[in-house]
Amino acid sequence: MTLPSHPLASAALFMLTAVTEIVGCFLPTLWLRGRTGAWVLLPAALALTAFVALLALHPAASGRVYAAYGGVYVATAIAWLWLVDGVRPTPWDLAGSAMALAGMLIIVWGGRQGG
C-alpha cells in the first residue's frame, strides 16, 4: 500500500500516525507516575499496534517517510502539549514546529521530483 496522493489525505495519515504513537507512550507514563491503574497498558498497546499498522500504509521508502513524519510528529506533540497537558506553547515551541513542518514539506515535495 502507498501513501495517499492527495496532500490532505497524506497530512491526515501523518497526524493520525503521530496521535497513535503519542497515546501509546502517554498512557504508560501516566501509569508509571501513579496517576492511573495498570489497565491503561492495554489501550496503550492497542495504540502502538495501530501506530505500526499506520506506518505500514506509508510508501516503502521508509527513511524518507520517517523523516517527513518526524516534522508532523513535532507539531502534533506541541498540539498535544496544549490540548491534553494544558500547557500553552511558547513562541519557541511554535517556531520550532513551523521549522519542522517546513523541513517535512521539503522532504515530501522534493521526493516527488524523483530524487
Disulfide bonds with the S-S distance in Angstrom:
none
